[in-house]
Amino acid sequence: MLGLMQDRPLLISSLIEHAATYHPEREIVARTMEGTIHRTNYAEVHRRAKRVANALKTLDIDFSDRVGTLAWNTHRHLELYFGVSGSGAVLHTVNPRLFPEQIEYIINHAEDKVLFFDTTFAPLIEKLAPKLQSVRHFIAMTDRAHMPALDIPHLLCYEDLLAAQSEEYVWPEFDERSASSLCYTSGTTGNPKGVLYSHRSTVLHSLMECSPDTFGVCSSMCILLAVPMFHANAWGMPYATAMVGAKMVMPGPYLDGQSLYELMRDEGVTFSQAVPTVWLMLFQYLDQHPEIDMKKLGLKTIGVGGAATPRTMIERFERDFGADYVQGWGMTETSPIGVIGRLLPKHAGLSQEEQTSVKMKAGRAVWGVGLKIVGDDGKELPHDGVAYGHLYVRGPWIAGGYFKDEGGKVLDQDGWFPTGDIATVDADGYVQLVDRAKDVIKSGGEWISSIDLENTAIGHPAVQEAAIIAAPHPKWQERPLLLAVKRPGKDLTREELLQYLGERVAKWWVPDDVVFVSELPHTATGKLLKTKLREQFRDYRLPTA
């Protein structure tokens, strides 16, 4: 016997329609490509999203056709988020930080029929256009006055395109399991693979982001969207923000410390998320301006993900900003919420240092995401915080495979997705990442966590960034090699850093050598690019070897 509740499809169009109906005047602020501030609201975004949907009709975009974007966080990109998916087409957000060859591959693999782009990417578009086999129209996301002079066919102006369309449009209803958006992994090995989200998965993921045990997104918030909209749909925040009608502030291409600080100050930002490297740029700006009192900003919550966070970053946000720090873990394949690092009531009595230790974990299980860890033999391991193994997840916003079946079957026999991480899970559901399976160092048969070593090294006041890779050793097979970037104006020797680590980690974990470098390579999503480091230091000979 079935229940007697109404069955309405969970569609992305319902989010912007709700925002426009019940939060029409709630402000959306965006910094444009030219650096000026543009102000709009949910009612206007809704009207223009309908113009987008009508424009796609004139461009012969059908249901499930892919529509690509090479764009920053702006009001126009937000209009595409709702106009494209709401019409039944699939929004394909392309990461412009990838290599041109990867971008070419991704657009051709997705078979994008239309490509919207911000003017900062005009030279890239001109170079790639002849190689993009399926793209029928290129649309510059600007007005007529700022149109780039490009020698490419079928070039259109975004504002001209929308001006020619009506705001009258009825959002279609269709199966909520229909594809809504497409995002490719950063592809550190091999070609990037496409993760194809559905309307249902996106709306359920948005609901969870509004839960107090995750990010608690609500209408009273002013959210600075610092996570790029081409990175796992900006962690789903544009959808959750519309769901509740929160104020949204969009930085465009300007993610430097000064620009972010000015937006926080001028717009009254209370919540923001970003990868650690973005916050390091903010810290560098603040270090140059000690007269700034960050507590006056009124920032209440900072969300961090994409890479492990050092203790010093957590302590600085809570001490200098007076903000609650919330770490999360996820992947493109998890939409991306997997676990969120909120404290439990039983942690209230802990010291500040003890609470910070809990917050340094990847996060705690949330409803909708199941967790299990398995050993190399495939047997499931206990959630006791001690046993570590390969982390698997499953749930309604977890990928079941890749677009066009790239990589073949990825789930195990019970429908669990392998994350590629080594982790422990304790009885409360807190996940502690030990390492990426491909990055873990096996020394004399024992595992050494590069993540823990990197976080400890970054705790040194003279270290700005650190990476640990395995170097070959005749006796121990592998030993840790520390690659470190010094903070500007700071002096630090190899011996001083090794002594610092020796006082904080097990003796056999201490790296066998330190190499100071001017910078470390990163993936297109801000993570350390260890494949490049391993190649660069492939023949490095440790002094202990």
C-alpha positions as CSV (number, residue, x, y, z in Angstrom):
1,M,0.0,0.0,0.0
2,L,1.3,3.4,-1.0
3,G,1.0,6.6,1.0
4,L,-1.5,9.3,0.0
5,M,1.0,12.2,-0.1
6,Q,1.3,14.3,-3.2
7,D,4.1,13.4,-5.5
8,R,5.8,16.5,-6.9
9,P,9.1,16.3,-8.8
10,L,12.2,17.8,-7.1
11,L,13.4,20.2,-9.7
12,I,16.0,22.9,-9.7
13,S,13.4,25.4,-11.2
14,S,11.4,25.1,-8.0
15,L,14.3,26.7,-6.1
16,I,14.5,29.9,-8.0
17,E,10.7,30.1,-8.3
18,H,10.5,29.8,-4.5
19,A,13.1,32.5,-4.0
20,A,11.5,34.9,-6.5
21,T,8.1,34.4,-4.9
22,Y,9.0,34.6,-1.2
23,H,12.3,36.5,-1.2
24,P,12.0,38.6,-4.4
25,E,13.9,41.7,-3.1
26,R,16.7,39.7,-1.4
27,E,19.9,41.1,-2.8
28,I,22.5,39.4,-5.0
29,V,25.7,41.3,-5.4
30,A,28.3,40.5,-8.0
31,R,31.7,41.9,-9.0
32,T,31.8,42.0,-12.8
33,M,34.7,41.2,-15.1
34,E,35.4,45.0,-15.3
35,G,35.6,45.2,-11.5
36,T,32.4,47.1,-10.9
37,I,29.7,46.0,-8.5
38,H,26.4,44.8,-9.9
39,R,23.3,44.6,-7.7
40,T,20.3,42.4,-8.5
41,N,17.8,40.2,-6.6
42,Y,16.0,36.9,-6.8
43,A,13.0,38.3,-8.7
44,E,15.3,39.7,-11.4
45,V,17.4,36.5,-11.6
46,H,14.3,34.5,-12.0
47,R,13.0,36.7,-14.9
48,R,16.4,36.6,-16.6
49,A,16.7,32.8,-16.1
50,K,13.4,32.5,-18.0
51,R,14.9,34.7,-20.8
52,V,17.8,32.2,-20.8
53,A,15.4,29.3,-21.2
54,N,13.7,31.0,-24.1
55,A,17.0,31.8,-25.7
56,L,18.0,28.2,-25.6
57,K,14.9,27.3,-27.6
58,T,15.9,29.7,-30.3
59,L,19.4,28.0,-30.4
60,D,17.7,24.6,-30.9
61,I,18.8,23.3,-27.5
62,D,16.7,20.2,-26.6
63,F,16.0,18.3,-23.5
64,S,19.3,16.8,-22.0
65,D,21.5,18.7,-24.5
66,R,24.7,19.9,-22.8
67,V,25.3,23.7,-22.4
68,G,28.8,24.6,-21.4
69,T,30.1,27.5,-19.3
70,L,33.6,28.9,-18.9
71,A,32.8,31.5,-16.3
72,W,33.4,32.9,-12.8
73,N,31.0,33.6,-10.0
74,T,28.7,36.3,-11.4
75,H,25.1,37.1,-11.7
76,R,25.1,36.0,-15.3
77,H,26.5,32.6,-14.4
78,L,23.8,32.3,-11.7
79,E,21.1,33.0,-14.3
80,L,22.5,30.1,-16.4
81,Y,22.5,27.8,-13.3
82,F,18.7,28.1,-13.2
83,G,17.8,28.9,-16.8
84,V,19.7,26.0,-18.4
85,S,18.8,23.2,-15.9
86,G,15.3,24.5,-15.4
87,S,14.6,24.2,-19.1
88,G,15.6,20.5,-19.0
89,A,19.0,21.0,-20.6
90,V,22.2,20.0,-18.7
91,L,24.5,22.7,-17.4
92,H,28.1,21.8,-18.0
93,T,30.4,24.0,-15.9
94,V,34.0,23.7,-17.3
95,N,37.0,24.4,-15.0
96,P,39.1,27.1,-16.8
97,R,42.1,26.3,-14.6
98,L,42.6,23.0,-16.4
99,F,45.1,22.7,-19.2
100,P,43.7,23.8,-22.6
101,E,44.1,20.2,-23.9
102,Q,41.9,19.0,-21.0
103,I,39.3,21.7,-21.6
104,E,39.2,20.7,-25.3
105,Y,38.8,17.1,-24.3
106,I,36.0,17.8,-21.8
107,I,33.9,20.0,-24.1
108,N,34.2,17.5,-26.9
109,H,33.5,14.5,-24.6
110,A,30.4,16.3,-23.2
111,E,29.3,17.3,-26.7
112,D,28.4,20.8,-25.6
113,K,26.2,22.5,-28.2
114,V,26.5,26.0,-26.8
115,L,29.4,27.5,-24.9
116,F,28.9,30.6,-22.7
117,F,32.1,32.3,-21.6
118,D,33.3,35.2,-19.6
119,T,35.4,37.8,-21.5
120,T,38.6,36.9,-19.5
121,F,38.6,33.6,-21.3
122,A,38.3,35.2,-24.8
123,P,41.9,34.4,-25.9
124,L,41.4,30.8,-24.8
125,I,38.1,30.5,-26.6
126,E,39.7,31.9,-29.8
127,K,42.4,29.2,-29.6
128,L,40.0,26.3,-28.8
129,A,37.1,27.2,-31.1
130,P,38.3,25.4,-34.2
131,K,38.9,22.2,-32.1
132,L,35.4,22.1,-30.4
133,Q,33.5,19.7,-32.7
134,S,30.0,20.0,-31.2
135,V,29.8,23.7,-30.2
136,R,27.4,25.5,-32.6
137,H,27.3,28.9,-30.8
138,F,29.8,30.8,-28.6
139,I,28.2,33.4,-26.3
140,A,30.2,36.1,-24.6
141,M,28.7,36.8,-21.2
142,T,28.8,40.6,-21.4
143,D,27.0,43.5,-23.0
144,R,27.6,45.0,-26.5
145,A,29.9,47.7,-25.2
146,H,32.4,45.1,-23.8
147,M,32.2,42.5,-26.5
148,P,35.6,41.0,-27.3
149,A,36.9,41.2,-30.9
150,L,37.2,37.5,-31.7
151,D,37.6,35.8,-35.0
152,I,35.3,32.8,-34.3
153,P,32.1,31.8,-36.0
154,H,28.6,32.0,-34.5
155,L,29.7,34.5,-31.8
156,L,26.8,36.1,-29.8
157,C,26.4,38.7,-27.1
158,Y,24.8,37.5,-23.9
159,E,22.9,40.7,-23.2
160,D,21.7,41.0,-26.8
161,L,20.5,37.4,-26.7
162,L,18.5,37.9,-23.5
163,A,17.1,41.3,-24.6
164,A,15.5,39.6,-27.6
165,Q,13.6,37.1,-25.4
166,S,10.4,37.2,-23.4
167,E,10.2,36.8,-19.7
168,E,7.1,34.6,-20.2
169,Y,8.1,31.0,-19.7
170,V,6.6,28.1,-17.9
171,W,9.1,25.8,-16.3
172,P,8.6,22.3,-17.7
173,E,7.9,19.3,-15.4
174,F,9.8,16.1,-16.0
175,D,11.3,13.1,-14.1
176,E,13.3,14.4,-11.1
177,R,16.0,11.8,-11.9
178,S,16.8,13.7,-15.1
179,A,20.3,15.0,-15.5
180,S,20.7,18.6,-14.4
181,S,24.4,19.4,-14.4
182,L,27.7,18.0,-15.4
183,C,31.1,18.5,-13.7
184,Y,34.3,16.8,-14.6
185,T,36.9,15.6,-12.1
186,S,40.2,17.5,-12.2
187,G,41.9,14.4,-13.6
188,T,45.3,14.1,-11.9
189,T,45.8,10.8,-13.7
190,G,44.3,10.1,-17.2
191,N,41.5,12.1,-18.7
192,P,38.9,13.9,-16.5
193,K,35.7,12.0,-16.0
194,G,32.2,13.5,-15.9
195,V,29.9,13.4,-12.9
196,L,26.3,13.8,-14.0
197,Y,24.1,15.2,-11.3
198,S,20.3,14.9,-11.3
199,H,17.6,17.4,-10.2
200,R,16.6,15.0,-7.4
201,S,20.2,14.6,-6.1
202,T,20.7,18.4,-6.3
203,V,17.6,19.4,-4.3
204,L,18.2,16.7,-1.7
205,H,21.8,17.9,-1.3
206,S,20.5,21.5,-0.9
207,L,18.1,20.4,1.8
208,M,21.0,18.9,3.7
209,E,23.1,22.1,3.4
210,C,20.3,23.9,5.2
211,S,20.5,21.6,8.2
212,P,22.1,23.1,11.3
213,D,24.3,20.0,11.6
214,T,25.9,20.9,8.2
215,F,26.2,24.6,7.2
216,G,22.8,25.7,8.5
217,V,22.1,27.9,5.4
218,C,19.2,30.2,6.2
219,S,17.5,33.4,5.0
220,S,19.3,35.6,7.6
221,M,22.7,34.8,6.1
222,C,24.8,36.9,3.8
223,I,26.9,34.4,1.9
224,L,30.2,35.1,0.1
225,L,30.4,32.6,-2.7
226,A,34.2,32.2,-2.9
227,V,34.1,28.5,-4.1
228,P,34.1,28.7,-7.9
229,M,30.9,27.8,-9.6
230,F,32.8,25.4,-11.8
231,H,34.0,23.4,-8.8
232,A,31.3,20.8,-7.9
233,N,28.6,23.5,-8.5
234,A,30.2,25.8,-5.9
235,W,29.7,23.0,-3.4
236,G,25.9,23.3,-4.1
237,M,25.6,26.7,-2.4
238,P,23.8,28.6,-5.2
239,Y,21.0,26.1,-4.9
240,A,20.8,26.1,-1.1
241,T,21.0,29.9,-1.0
242,A,18.0,30.2,-3.4
243,M,16.1,27.5,-1.4
244,V,16.1,29.8,1.7
245,G,16.5,33.3,0.1
246,A,19.8,34.2,1.6
247,K,21.8,37.2,0.4
248,M,24.5,36.1,-2.0
249,V,27.8,37.9,-2.7
250,M,29.8,36.8,-5.8
251,P,33.4,37.9,-6.3
252,G,33.8,37.3,-10.0
253,P,37.4,36.5,-10.9
254,Y,38.8,38.5,-8.0
255,L,39.8,36.0,-5.2
256,D,42.8,37.9,-3.9
257,G,42.8,38.8,-0.2
258,Q,42.0,42.5,-0.6
259,S,39.0,41.9,-2.9
260,L,37.5,39.3,-0.6
261,Y,38.1,41.4,2.5
262,E,36.4,44.5,0.9
263,L,33.4,42.4,-0.1
264,M,33.1,41.0,3.4
265,R,33.3,44.5,4.9
266,D,31.0,46.3,2.5
267,E,28.3,43.7,2.2
268,G,28.1,42.4,5.8
269,V,29.1,38.8,5.0
270,T,28.3,36.3,7.7
271,F,29.2,33.1,6.0
272,S,31.7,31.9,3.4
273,Q,33.4,28.8,2.1
274,A,36.6,28.2,0.2
275,V,39.6,25.9,-0.1
276,P,42.5,26.7,2.3
277,T,44.7,28.4,-0.4
278,V,42.0,31.1,-0.8
279,W,42.0,31.8,3.0
280,L,45.8,31.9,3.0
281,M,45.6,34.7,0.5
282,L,43.2,36.6,2.8
283,F,45.6,36.0,5.7
284,Q,48.5,37.4,3.7
285,Y,46.6,40.6,3.0
286,L,45.6,40.9,6.7
287,D,49.2,40.4,7.8
288,Q,50.1,43.4,5.7
289,H,47.3,45.4,7.4
290,P,47.5,44.8,11.1
291,E,45.3,47.8,11.7
292,I,42.2,45.8,10.5
293,D,40.1,44.3,13.3
294,M,38.5,41.3,11.7
295,K,36.0,40.8,14.5
296,K,34.2,44.0,13.4
297,L,33.2,42.3,10.2
298,G,30.5,40.2,11.9
299,L,31.6,37.0,10.1
300,K,29.9,34.1,12.0
301,T,30.9,30.9,10.1
302,I,33.7,29.8,7.8
303,G,33.5,26.6,5.8
304,V,36.6,24.9,4.5
305,G,37.1,21.9,2.3
306,G,39.0,20.6,-0.7
307,A,42.2,20.0,1.4
308,A,43.2,19.2,5.0
309,T,43.3,22.3,7.2
310,P,46.1,23.0,9.6
311,R,45.4,23.8,13.2
312,T,46.8,27.3,12.9
313,M,44.1,28.2,10.3
314,I,41.3,27.0,12.6
315,E,42.7,28.9,15.6
316,R,43.2,32.1,13.6
317,F,39.6,32.2,12.3
318,E,38.2,31.6,15.7
319,R,40.6,34.0,17.5
320,D,40.9,36.8,15.0
321,F,37.5,36.7,13.3
322,G,35.4,35.3,16.2
323,A,34.0,32.9,13.6
324,D,32.9,29.3,14.0
325,Y,35.1,27.1,11.8
326,V,33.4,24.2,10.0
327,Q,35.4,21.7,7.9
328,G,33.9,19.3,5.5
329,W,35.0,16.5,3.2
330,G,33.7,15.5,-0.1
331,M,34.4,15.0,-3.8
332,T,32.9,16.0,-7.1
333,E,31.4,12.6,-7.0
334,T,29.6,13.4,-3.7
335,S,28.0,16.6,-4.9
336,P,30.2,17.4,-2.8
337,I,28.9,17.0,0.9
338,G,30.2,13.7,2.4
339,V,30.9,14.6,6.0
340,I,30.8,17.9,8.0
341,G,32.8,18.7,11.1
342,R,30.2,20.0,13.5
343,L,30.7,19.4,17.3
344,L,28.4,17.3,19.3
345,P,26.8,18.4,22.6
346,K,29.2,16.2,24.5
347,H,32.1,18.3,23.2
348,A,30.9,21.5,24.9
349,G,32.9,20.7,28.0
350,L,36.2,20.2,26.2
351,S,39.0,22.8,26.2
352,Q,39.4,25.0,23.2
353,E,42.5,22.9,22.1
354,E,40.5,19.7,22.4
355,Q,37.6,21.1,20.4
356,T,40.0,22.2,17.7
357,S,41.4,18.6,17.5
358,V,37.9,17.4,16.8
359,K,37.4,20.1,14.2
360,M,40.6,19.1,12.4
361,K,39.0,15.7,11.5
362,A,37.4,15.6,8.0
363,G,33.9,15.7,9.5
364,R,31.0,13.6,10.8
365,A,28.5,11.5,9.0
366,V,25.4,13.4,7.8
367,W,22.0,11.9,6.9
368,G,22.1,10.8,3.3
369,V,25.7,9.6,3.2
370,G,26.5,6.1,4.4
371,L,30.1,5.3,5.3
372,K,32.2,2.1,5.5
373,I,35.9,1.3,5.6
374,V,37.3,-1.9,4.3
375,G,40.7,-3.5,4.5
376,D,42.9,-4.6,1.6
377,D,41.2,-8.0,1.9
378,G,37.8,-6.4,1.2
379,K,36.5,-7.1,4.7
380,E,34.6,-4.3,6.4
381,L,36.4,-2.8,9.4
382,P,34.9,-1.5,12.7
383,H,34.0,2.2,13.3
384,D,36.3,2.4,16.4
385,G,38.5,5.3,15.4
386,V,41.5,3.0,15.3
387,A,41.1,0.6,12.3
388,Y,41.9,2.3,9.1
389,G,41.1,1.2,5.6
390,H,39.6,2.2,2.2
391,L,36.7,4.7,2.6
392,Y,33.5,3.9,0.7
393,V,30.3,6.0,0.6
394,R,26.8,5.7,-0.8
395,G,23.6,7.8,-0.9
396,P,21.1,9.8,-3.0
397,W,23.7,12.4,-4.0
398,I,26.6,10.0,-4.6
399,A,27.7,9.2,-8.1
400,G,26.8,5.7,-9.3
401,G,29.1,5.9,-12.3
402,Y,30.7,8.3,-14.8
403,F,29.3,10.0,-17.8
404,K,29.4,7.8,-20.9
405,D,30.5,4.9,-18.6
406,E,34.1,6.1,-18.5
407,G,36.0,3.9,-16.1
408,G,33.4,1.1,-16.3
409,K,31.7,-0.1,-13.2
410,V,32.9,1.8,-10.2
411,L,30.6,0.6,-7.4
412,D,31.2,-2.5,-5.4
413,Q,28.7,-5.4,-5.3
414,D,26.6,-3.6,-2.6
415,G,26.5,-0.3,-4.4
416,W,29.2,1.6,-2.5
417,F,31.5,4.1,-4.2
418,P,35.3,3.9,-3.5
419,T,36.6,7.3,-2.6
420,G,40.3,6.5,-3.0
421,D,40.9,7.7,0.6
422,I,42.4,5.8,3.5
423,A,40.5,6.7,6.7
424,T,39.3,5.8,10.2
425,V,35.7,6.2,11.4
426,D,34.9,6.4,15.1
427,A,31.7,5.5,16.9
428,D,30.2,9.0,16.5
429,G,30.8,8.9,12.7
430,Y,33.8,11.2,12.6
431,V,36.0,10.5,9.7
432,Q,39.8,11.0,10.0
433,L,41.5,10.9,6.7
434,V,44.8,9.1,6.9
435,D,45.7,9.8,3.2
436,R,44.8,9.3,-0.4
437,A,45.4,5.7,-1.2
438,K,47.8,6.7,-3.9
439,D,49.7,9.1,-1.5
440,V,50.1,7.0,1.6
441,I,53.7,6.2,2.5
442,K,54.5,2.6,3.4
443,S,57.7,2.5,5.4
444,G,58.8,-0.9,6.6
445,G,55.3,-2.2,6.3
446,E,53.7,0.6,8.3
447,W,51.6,3.5,7.0
448,I,52.7,7.1,7.5
449,S,50.0,9.8,6.9
450,S,51.2,12.5,4.6
451,I,48.2,14.6,5.6
452,D,49.1,14.6,9.3
453,L,52.7,15.4,8.6
454,E,51.8,18.3,6.3
455,N,49.4,19.7,8.8
456,T,52.1,19.5,11.5
457,A,54.7,21.2,9.3
458,I,52.4,24.0,8.4
459,G,52.0,24.7,12.1
460,H,55.5,26.0,12.1
461,P,55.3,29.9,12.0
462,A,57.8,30.0,9.2
463,V,56.1,27.5,6.9
464,Q,53.5,28.7,4.5
465,E,52.8,25.4,2.7
466,A,54.1,21.9,2.8
467,A,53.9,18.6,0.9
468,I,55.0,15.1,1.9
469,I,55.9,12.6,-0.8
470,A,57.5,9.1,-0.6
471,A,61.1,8.7,-1.6
472,P,62.7,5.3,-2.2
473,H,64.8,3.8,0.5
474,P,66.9,0.6,0.3
475,K,65.9,-0.6,3.8
476,W,62.5,0.8,4.5
477,Q,61.2,0.8,0.8
478,E,59.8,4.3,1.3
479,R,60.5,7.2,3.6
480,P,58.9,10.7,3.8
481,L,60.4,13.6,2.0
482,L,59.2,17.1,3.1
483,L,58.9,19.9,0.5
484,A,58.2,23.2,2.2
485,V,57.5,26.8,1.1
486,K,58.8,29.4,3.6
487,R,56.7,32.4,4.6
488,P,57.9,35.6,3.1
489,G,60.6,37.2,5.2
490,K,61.0,34.1,7.4
491,D,64.3,32.2,7.9
492,L,64.2,28.4,8.6
493,T,66.7,25.7,8.3
494,R,66.3,22.0,7.5
495,E,67.5,21.1,11.0
496,E,65.1,23.5,12.8
497,L,62.1,22.1,10.9
498,L,63.0,18.5,11.5
499,Q,63.5,19.2,15.2
500,Y,60.1,20.9,15.3
501,L,58.5,17.8,13.7
502,G,60.4,15.5,16.0
503,E,58.8,17.1,19.0
504,R,55.3,16.5,17.6
505,V,55.2,13.2,15.7
506,A,56.4,9.7,16.2
507,K,60.1,9.4,15.7
508,W,59.8,7.0,12.8
509,W,57.4,9.5,11.1
510,V,60.0,12.3,10.9
511,P,60.9,13.0,7.3
512,D,64.4,11.9,6.2
513,D,65.0,15.2,4.5
514,V,63.6,18.6,3.8
515,V,63.7,20.5,0.5
516,F,62.7,24.2,0.5
517,V,61.0,25.3,-2.7
518,S,59.6,28.6,-3.9
519,E,56.1,27.2,-4.7
520,L,54.2,23.9,-4.8
521,P,52.0,22.8,-7.8
522,H,48.3,22.5,-7.4
523,T,45.4,20.9,-9.3
524,A,42.7,23.0,-10.9
525,T,40.7,22.7,-7.7
526,G,43.5,23.9,-5.4
527,K,44.7,20.6,-4.1
528,L,48.4,19.7,-4.0
529,L,49.5,18.1,-7.3
530,K,51.6,15.2,-5.9
531,T,51.8,13.4,-9.2
532,K,54.0,16.3,-10.5
533,L,56.0,16.4,-7.3
534,R,56.6,12.6,-7.4
535,E,57.8,13.0,-11.1
536,Q,60.0,16.0,-10.2
537,F,61.7,14.2,-7.3
538,R,61.6,10.7,-8.8
539,D,65.4,10.4,-8.7
540,Y,65.9,12.2,-5.4
541,R,68.4,10.5,-3.1
542,L,67.7,10.7,0.6
543,P,70.8,11.3,2.8
544,T,69.8,8.2,4.8
545,A,69.6,6.0,1.8
